[in-house]
Amino acid sequence: MRVVDCVTLFGCGCVMSRDGWPSVALPTKPLVRADGVIWRDEHGKWRFDPVLSFDDPAAVRLSSDAAVVAIGLCDPGVFQAAEAQSDGGNRHEL
């Protein structure tokens, strides 16, 4: 008996490291105050809450690697195209 056929995560950030390694970040959501305003940190940037987390850092790396492989199967050149458009370390929507 199969319990889970597949998992679909929405809102994951795809990032190329400065060394050219792709990774996929776990999804987050903005922290919203009771008055509907998004919380900001001391630098004025939005604060985010995780939607999904793993207790083991190795599991985070494995989930990222699996997502990179899955995205690469759907669009084999997507990470090379993203790398060519920047000098690395930037967030890309894929």
ZIGIMO-V137298 format. One record per backbone hydrogen bond with DSSP energy under -0.5 kcal/mol. NH is the residue of the N-H (numbers start at 1). CO is the residue of the C=O. If there is no record, write none. Layout:
NH|CO / NH|CO
This chain:
3|1 / 9|7 / 14|92 / 15|13 / 15|23 / 16|90 / 17|15 / 17|21 / 20|17 / 22|20 / 23|15 / 25|13 / 28|11 / 29|49 / 31|47 / 32|30 / 33|37 / 36|33 / 39|31 / 41|45 / 44|41 / 47|39 / 49|29 / 51|27 / 52|27 / 57|55 / 59|56 / 60|56 / 61|57 / 62|58 / 63|59 / 64|60 / 65|61 / 66|62 / 67|63 / 68|64 / 69|65 / 70|66 / 71|67 / 72|68 / 73|69 / 74|70 / 75|71 / 78|75 / 81|77 / 82|78 / 83|79 / 84|80 / 85|81 / 86|83 / 89|16 / 92|14 / 94|92
